[in-house]
Amino acid sequence: MTRGGIEVDDIMPGDERAIAVSLEDLLGAHGKYRAALLEMLQCIGLEPHEGRSPEIAFARVLVASVVGGTPLPQGHYERYQVLGRDGCRIAVYTADDMSSAVNGWVINPAETDGIDAVALVMFIQHRPSVVHLIPVDRVASLCAALGDQHAPKGSLTLNRALNDNLIMEPVVSAALGVVSTLLP
């Protein structure tokens, strides 16, 4: 079968191409998601336009709540998204258990001007489970202690594997200044 000049059967055989939900059901499910998203944004004090990336928007507010700080307006501050009550500038990143354990955001200490800490918010099956607050001046030491083999030397990959290591090595993490907050 050809669609828009592309031979679809070459990409995916016909029996794998069928969508198991009707258009009406698909739009109905999206309507429920949209309503829940807008309700969440309103509840946590964000504008509807901040829902373009709802996980990141939620993570900003979550980190601010955990550290007693202020979430900054989305898109207004490039390098950090939360201002701690002590003035600490925190960049917020997310990871989840649905993606590859090795892919993630790479933090290179040489490129962290204007940032005091990074927060990694880990989602397990779409539920926030832990917030790790990592001082940027400890990134290279943490990398050496935990052995991040997927990032350039002295850099740290913020991903599921890092979360697992921080959870399994709480004494090492705490000794290097990492504050991990497990969420109920």
C-alpha positions as CSV (number, residue, x, y, z in Angstrom):
1,M,0.0,0.0,0.0
2,T,1.2,3.5,-0.8
3,R,0.4,6.6,1.2
4,G,1.7,10.0,0.3
5,G,4.2,8.5,-2.1
6,I,5.6,6.2,0.6
7,E,5.3,2.4,0.4
8,V,3.9,1.7,3.8
9,D,4.3,-2.0,3.6
10,D,8.0,-1.6,3.4
11,I,7.9,0.2,6.8
12,M,5.4,-1.9,8.6
13,P,3.5,-5.0,7.4
14,G,-0.2,-4.5,7.1
15,D,-1.1,-6.7,10.1
16,E,1.0,-4.6,12.4
17,R,-0.3,-1.3,11.0
18,A,-3.8,-1.4,12.4
19,I,-4.6,0.9,15.3
20,A,-6.6,-1.0,18.0
21,V,-8.7,2.0,19.0
22,S,-11.3,4.0,17.0
23,L,-10.7,7.7,16.3
24,E,-13.7,8.5,18.5
25,D,-12.1,6.5,21.4
26,L,-8.7,8.0,20.8
27,L,-10.0,11.6,20.9
28,G,-12.1,10.7,23.9
29,A,-9.1,9.4,25.8
30,H,-7.1,12.5,24.8
31,G,-10.0,14.7,26.1
32,K,-9.8,13.0,29.5
33,Y,-6.0,13.5,29.5
34,R,-6.3,17.2,28.5
35,A,-8.9,17.8,31.3
36,A,-6.7,16.1,33.9
37,L,-3.6,18.0,32.7
38,L,-5.4,21.4,32.8
39,E,-6.8,20.6,36.3
40,M,-3.3,19.6,37.5
41,L,-1.7,22.8,36.1
42,Q,-4.4,25.0,37.7
43,C,-4.0,23.1,41.0
44,I,-0.2,23.7,41.2
45,G,-0.5,27.3,40.0
46,L,0.8,27.1,36.4
47,E,-0.6,28.6,33.3
48,P,-2.1,26.3,30.5
49,H,0.8,27.2,28.1
50,E,3.2,25.6,30.6
51,G,1.6,22.3,29.9
52,R,3.5,21.8,26.7
53,S,5.8,19.6,28.7
54,P,3.7,18.7,31.7
55,E,6.3,16.3,33.2
56,I,8.9,19.1,33.3
57,A,6.4,21.7,34.5
58,F,5.4,19.4,37.3
59,A,9.0,18.5,38.2
60,R,9.8,22.3,38.5
61,V,7.1,22.8,41.1
62,L,7.9,19.5,42.8
63,V,11.6,20.4,43.3
64,A,10.6,23.9,44.5
65,S,8.3,22.2,47.0
66,V,10.9,19.7,48.2
67,V,13.6,22.4,48.7
68,G,11.3,25.2,50.0
69,G,12.1,27.3,47.0
70,T,10.4,29.1,44.1
71,P,9.7,27.6,40.6
72,L,10.6,30.1,38.0
73,P,8.4,30.8,35.0
74,Q,8.9,28.2,32.2
75,G,11.1,29.5,29.5
76,H,12.3,32.7,31.2
77,Y,15.5,31.2,32.7
78,E,17.6,29.1,30.5
79,R,20.1,27.6,32.9
80,Y,18.0,27.0,36.0
81,Q,14.3,26.5,36.8
82,V,14.1,26.7,40.6
83,L,15.5,29.2,43.1
84,G,16.0,27.7,46.5
85,R,15.1,29.7,49.6
86,D,18.9,30.1,50.2
87,G,19.4,31.5,46.7
88,C,20.6,28.2,45.3
89,R,20.0,28.1,41.5
90,I,18.7,24.6,40.6
91,A,18.4,23.1,37.1
92,V,15.7,20.4,36.9
93,Y,15.9,17.3,34.9
94,T,13.7,14.2,34.7
95,A,14.2,10.5,34.0
96,D,11.9,7.5,33.9
97,D,11.9,3.8,34.0
98,M,10.4,3.6,30.5
99,S,13.4,4.7,28.6
100,S,16.9,3.3,28.2
101,A,19.0,3.2,31.3
102,V,21.9,4.8,29.6
103,N,20.3,7.7,27.8
104,G,19.9,11.0,29.6
105,W,21.0,14.5,30.2
106,V,24.8,14.9,30.5
107,I,26.0,17.4,33.1
108,N,29.5,18.6,32.4
109,P,30.8,20.7,35.4
110,A,32.7,23.0,32.9
111,E,29.3,24.0,31.4
112,T,27.4,24.8,34.6
113,D,28.0,28.5,35.0
114,G,25.1,30.1,36.8
115,I,23.9,26.8,38.3
116,D,24.5,25.6,41.9
117,A,22.8,22.3,41.8
118,V,20.9,19.9,39.5
119,A,17.8,18.0,40.5
120,L,16.9,14.7,39.0
121,V,13.3,13.8,39.4
122,M,12.7,10.1,38.8
123,F,9.4,8.8,37.5
124,I,8.5,5.2,37.9
125,Q,5.5,4.2,35.7
126,H,4.7,7.9,35.3
127,R,4.6,8.5,39.1
128,P,7.2,10.7,40.7
129,S,9.2,8.5,43.1
130,V,12.4,10.5,44.2
131,V,14.1,13.8,43.9
132,H,17.9,13.8,43.9
133,L,19.6,17.2,44.5
134,I,23.2,17.1,43.3
135,P,25.6,20.1,43.9
136,V,27.4,20.8,40.6
137,D,30.7,21.2,42.4
138,R,30.4,17.5,43.3
139,V,29.5,16.1,39.9
140,A,33.1,15.0,39.0
141,S,33.5,13.3,42.4
142,L,30.2,11.6,42.1
143,C,31.0,10.4,38.6
144,A,34.3,8.9,39.8
145,A,32.6,7.2,42.8
146,L,29.7,5.8,40.9
147,G,31.6,5.1,37.6
148,D,29.5,6.7,34.9
149,Q,30.9,5.0,31.8
150,H,28.5,6.6,29.4
151,A,29.5,10.3,29.9
152,P,32.6,12.2,29.0
153,K,35.2,12.0,31.8
154,G,34.2,14.1,34.8
155,S,30.6,14.4,33.6
156,L,27.5,12.7,34.9
157,T,24.5,11.3,33.0
158,L,21.2,12.1,34.7
159,N,19.2,8.9,33.9
160,R,17.6,5.8,35.3
161,A,21.1,4.2,35.9
162,L,22.2,7.1,38.0
163,N,19.0,7.0,40.1
164,D,19.5,3.3,40.7
165,N,23.1,3.9,41.8
166,L,22.1,6.8,44.1
167,I,19.5,4.6,45.7
168,M,21.8,1.6,46.1
169,E,24.7,3.7,47.4
170,P,23.1,6.1,49.9
171,V,26.2,6.5,52.1
172,V,28.4,7.4,49.1
173,S,25.8,9.7,47.7
174,A,25.3,11.5,51.1
175,A,29.0,11.8,51.6
176,L,29.3,13.6,48.3
177,G,26.5,16.0,49.2
178,V,23.6,14.4,47.3
179,V,20.3,14.9,49.0
180,S,17.7,12.3,48.0
181,T,14.1,12.7,48.9
182,L,11.9,9.6,48.5
183,L,8.3,10.5,47.7
184,P,5.3,8.7,49.2
